[in-house]
Amino acid sequence: MEGGAHWTLLVMIGFGALWLVALVAYGLVFAGRGTAFVRRKLVCPANGEQVDCGLHRDTNGRFTEVRTCSRFSPASFVDCAQGCLRDANARADASPSDRRTSKVTALET
């Protein structure tokens, strides 16, 4: 029996290496395609009050959804037209010179 089971060790090492290559390839293919959850203080266009929002940002850097808002209870029950997304995206799109003269009401934190 001495040396007879070495092939099983080689098979296990081979499967492990294959799994590692697949994991790295998956990471390289899907790197940078994730989305982000960011927190911002914004002025709500519905009532003019400053609110603390949790915004979903897509891979292009655009805000696509309000996930949480301090105006609602519970904060995750966002039940509005999400007009603050327009303001947040307009601020993100504005060039530095436009930001000085812009009337966007978003406040960066």
C-alpha positions as CSV (number, residue, x, y, z in Angstrom):
1,M,0.0,0.0,0.0
2,E,2.9,2.3,0.1
3,G,2.6,5.0,-2.6
4,G,-0.6,3.4,-3.9
5,A,-3.0,6.3,-3.0
6,H,-0.8,9.2,-4.3
7,W,-3.0,9.5,-7.3
8,T,-6.0,10.5,-5.2
9,L,-3.9,13.3,-3.7
10,L,-3.0,14.5,-7.2
11,V,-6.7,14.4,-8.2
12,M,-7.6,16.5,-5.2
13,I,-4.9,19.0,-5.9
14,G,-6.0,19.2,-9.5
15,F,-9.6,19.9,-8.5
16,G,-8.5,22.5,-6.0
17,A,-6.4,24.2,-8.6
18,L,-9.3,24.1,-11.1
19,W,-11.6,25.6,-8.5
20,L,-9.1,28.4,-7.7
21,V,-8.7,29.2,-11.4
22,A,-12.5,29.4,-11.8
23,L,-12.9,31.6,-8.8
24,V,-10.2,34.0,-10.0
25,A,-11.7,34.1,-13.5
26,Y,-15.2,34.8,-12.0
27,G,-13.7,37.7,-10.0
28,L,-12.0,39.2,-13.1
29,V,-15.0,38.9,-15.3
30,F,-17.4,40.4,-12.8
31,A,-15.0,42.9,-11.1
32,G,-16.5,46.4,-11.1
33,R,-20.0,45.3,-12.0
34,G,-21.3,45.5,-8.5
35,T,-23.6,48.1,-7.1
36,A,-23.1,50.3,-4.1
37,F,-25.2,51.5,-1.2
38,V,-24.3,55.0,-0.2
39,R,-25.7,57.4,2.4
40,R,-26.4,61.0,1.5
41,K,-28.1,64.0,3.2
42,L,-30.5,65.5,0.7
43,V,-33.3,68.1,0.7
44,C,-36.6,66.3,0.1
45,P,-38.4,68.0,-2.8
46,A,-41.7,66.9,-1.4
47,N,-41.5,68.8,1.9
48,G,-38.2,70.8,1.7
49,E,-36.7,69.2,4.8
50,Q,-33.2,67.7,5.0
51,V,-33.3,63.9,5.2
52,D,-30.8,61.2,5.5
53,C,-31.1,58.8,2.6
54,G,-29.6,55.5,1.6
55,L,-29.2,55.4,-2.2
56,H,-28.5,52.6,-4.6
57,R,-25.8,53.5,-7.0
58,D,-25.4,51.4,-10.2
59,T,-22.2,50.5,-12.0
60,N,-22.3,53.7,-14.0
61,G,-22.3,55.8,-10.9
62,R,-26.0,56.9,-11.2
63,F,-28.4,56.8,-8.3
64,T,-31.3,54.5,-9.2
65,E,-33.3,54.0,-6.1
66,V,-33.9,55.4,-2.6
67,R,-33.6,52.4,-0.3
68,T,-34.0,54.2,3.0
69,C,-35.1,57.7,4.0
70,S,-35.4,59.2,7.5
71,R,-38.7,60.8,6.5
72,F,-40.4,57.4,6.6
73,S,-41.1,55.1,9.5
74,P,-39.6,52.5,9.2
75,A,-36.9,54.2,7.0
76,S,-36.9,51.3,4.6
77,F,-40.5,51.9,3.7
78,V,-39.9,54.5,1.0
79,D,-43.3,55.4,-0.5
80,C,-42.7,58.5,-2.6
81,A,-41.9,59.6,-6.2
82,Q,-38.1,59.7,-5.2
83,G,-37.6,63.1,-6.8
84,C,-34.4,63.5,-4.8
85,L,-32.8,61.0,-7.2
86,R,-33.1,63.7,-9.9
87,D,-31.3,66.2,-7.8
88,A,-28.6,63.8,-6.6
89,N,-27.9,62.7,-10.2
90,A,-27.9,66.3,-11.5
91,R,-25.4,67.2,-8.8
92,A,-23.2,64.1,-9.7
93,D,-23.4,65.0,-13.4
94,A,-22.6,68.7,-13.0
95,S,-19.1,69.9,-13.7
96,P,-17.3,71.8,-11.0
97,S,-18.1,75.2,-12.5
98,D,-21.8,74.3,-12.8
99,R,-21.9,73.3,-9.1
100,R,-21.3,76.9,-8.0
101,T,-24.3,78.2,-9.9
102,S,-26.6,75.2,-9.8
103,K,-29.8,75.3,-7.8
104,V,-29.6,71.6,-6.9
105,T,-30.6,71.0,-3.4
106,A,-28.5,67.9,-2.7
107,L,-26.1,68.2,0.2
108,E,-23.0,65.9,0.0
109,T,-21.9,64.2,3.2
